[in-house]
Amino acid sequence: MTKILVVDDEKKIVDIVTAYLIAQKFEVEVAYSGTEALTKFYKWQPNLVVLDLMLPDLDGNEVTRRIRQDSKTPIIMLTAKSSDESIVNGLQSGADDYVVKPFSPRVVVERIKTVLRRVTEEQAEKVLSFNNGQLKIKLESQQVFVHDMEIALTPTEYDILATMANYYRQIFTREQLIDLTRGIDYDGLDRMIDSHIKNLRRKIESDNTKPVYIITVHGRGYRLVGVKMNETTDSDTANNLFYIFGVIDRRFN
């Protein structure tokens, strides 16, 4: 049975959320303070935490930061604060989702199911997704998809792309990229990397003369950009952001 830890200093909220979760066949434990939440978290090892931001001792952000030191257990933050700054702080502390009070218990339950389903899928296979899923890299199966169509890459091309995706927005020099390919088809020429990058762009970019993924950082090397999808980036936000990043990055390419 999936275990949910519900943390809030308001007993009424705890009781309502707990009742809805039990009705959906979840096993529930409760806590009314940050200290109690941490104690029960490490003792009980829940599958997900529903955590109030405003607690009488440690606030929700601090509890989240402590949990994130050694655990990736999903956390959904509950709060009466709806300001952008408050939401950003909660997400930056490590929360996976954010629900503003007052809320519908049914909505909270559905958010929990959605986060748990996403975690299960990610555990089944690690997928790096960019620009609202327009570019996907499946690390276990070493498959690459553009607009949900699988793209054939050489082993060298895949190694370059996967490494750049894992270290998103980091600049790689030609020498660093050569280290990835040496032993595969290394011929001693730094400029062979340019050829691999050209081929990658041709395969994954809509317009390889105006790349939105692999850009050139003049005098330094290459980096992978775009909007990397995660639990805190919804599709509408992603659509806006990857357009903005694409315009900015093309200006410097």
N, C-alpha and C positions, 0 to 999 in steps of 0.2 A: 504493500500500500504506500502511496506517495505521501511523504510527510511535509507538512507546512507549519512553520513557526510564525505565529501572529504576535506582533509586538505593538502595543499602544497603551498609553496611560489612561485612556478612557474605557472603562469596563463595558459600557454600552456598545461601543464600536467593536471591541474584541468579541463580545457575545454574538453580535449580528453576523460578523464575518465568519466566525467559527461555525455558527449554525448552518450557513450557506455551504461552507466547505464540507462539513460532515454530511450534508444532504447529497453532495456530489462524490461521496465515498473517499474523501481525503482523511488522513490521520492528522490531527491538529494538536499542537502544544502552544501555550500562550505565555507571554511575559509582559510585565507592566513597566519595566525600566530598561535602560541600556545595559546596565550591569547584569541584570537577570537575563536579558536577551543573550548576551555573550556566553554566560554560564550554560544556558540551555542549548545554545547553538553547538558548542563544542562537546557537550555531553550527549545530545540527542541526534546530531548530524542530520538536520532536515534537508529535504530536496529543494526547498525554496523558502525565503523569508519575506513576510509582509511586514514592513517596518515603518512606524510613525517617525516623522522628522523631529517633532518637539516632544522630547522625553524629559523627565524630571532630573536626571543626572547627566548621562552622556547623550548628546543629540544623535539623531539618526545618521548624520554624515560621519560622525566619529565612529559609531558602531560599524558602519559600512566599511570605513577605511581599515579598521582592525580586522574585520572578517576577510577583507581583500588581501591582507598580508600573506595569507596561506590558503585561501579557498576561493573557488570560482562559483560557489553556490549562488544561483540567481537571487536578486533582491529587488522587490517592488516597494518603492517609497510611497508612503501616505503622508499628505501634508495639507494644511489649510493655506499655505503660502503658494500663491499662483504666479508670482513674479518670474520673469525670465531668469533673473539672477539666481533665485532660489532653485529653480528647476535645473539650471546649468550646474550649480554647486552640487546638487544631489547626484546628477549623472556623472560629474567629474570625480566624485568620491568613490564611484564604482557601482551605483545602482543601475539596474537593467531596465527599469521602467518607472514611471512616475504617475501617481493618481492623486488628483486634487480633491480635497474635501469641500463640500459634501459630495458623496459619491453613491452610486447604486451598488449594493453588494453583488448583484449579478454581473456588473461590469468588472468588478475586481476579480471575481471567479473566472470570467472569460479571459482577462489579462493574464491570470495565473496559468490557465491552460495554454494560452498562446506562447508564453515564455517557456514553459516546460516542453512544449512540442518543438520549439526552436532549438532548445538545448539538446533534446534527444536527436534531432536531425544533425546537428553539428557534431555530436559525439559519434554518430554513425559514420560520418565522413566530413573531414575538415574542408570547407569551401571558402575561398577568398572571392568576394563579390565586389564589383566596382560599378559605379554609375547606374544605380538602381537595377543591378543584375544584368546589365548589357554585356559585361565581361565577367565570366566566372572561371575560376581555376580550382579544379578538384585535385587536392594534393595527394590523396591516397591512390587514386586511379590514374593520376597524371594526365587528366583531360582538361582541355580548354574549350570554352564555349563563348561565342559572340552572338548576341541576340538569339540565344538558345540553340544555335547551330554549332556542332562540334567542329573545331578547326584542327587540321593536321599540322603538327609542329615536329621539327627534328628534335632529337634528344638535347642538343646544344641549345636550341631556341627555347625549349621548355625550361631547362635549367636556368637560363638567364631570366626568363619571365617570372618563374616561380620565386626565385631569390629576390628579385626586385619587388615583387608583390608582398613577400613576407616582411621586407624592410621598406615599407611604403614611404615614398617621398624622400628616401635617403639617396644621396648622389653617389653613383658608382663610377670610379675611373675605369678607363679601358683596362688597366693593369689588374684591377680587382675582378673585372668580368672575365679576363683571360684565365684567372685562377679557377674560375668555375668550369671553363671549357678545356683546359689543358688535359691532355690524355685522351680527349675525344677526337678533336680534329685540329689541335694546335699546330700552327706552322711557323711560329716565331714572329708573326707580323701583328702588331697591335691593331692595325687597320682592319683585320679580319672581323673584329667586333662590330665595326661599322656595317659590314655586310650582313651580319646576323641581325643587328638592330633594324636595318632596312627591310629585311625579309619579315621580321616580326611585325613591323608597322604595316607592311603590305597585307598581312594576314589578319591583324586584329583592329586596325584603324578603318573608319569609314572613308577617310581621306588621308592617305599616308603623307601627303605634303603639308597637312595641317593636323598633326597628331594631338590627340587629347589624352593619351595614356603615356606613351614613352616620349619624353621630351629631351632635347639636348640642352645641357647647361654649358654654355660656351666656355672653353678653356678648362673644364673640369670633368665632364663625362655625361652620364645619362641618369635619369630617374623616372620612376613610375608615379604618375599623378592620377587625378580623377577624384571621385568620392568613394571611399572605402565603406561598404555597408556593414552595419553592426546592429546590435540590439537597440541602440538609441537613435538611429537615423531612419525616420519614416520616409515613405516613398515620395511624398510631396516635397519635403525638405530636400531630399536627395536630388529630385529633378531640378530644383532651383540651384542647388550648390554645384552640381557637376557642370551645369551651363556656365556658372560664374567662373569656376576654376578653369574650365576649358578655355574661356576667353582670355583669362589672365595668363595662363601658361602659354597660349599661342603667341602672346605678345613678346614673350621672352625666348621663344624657340627660334 
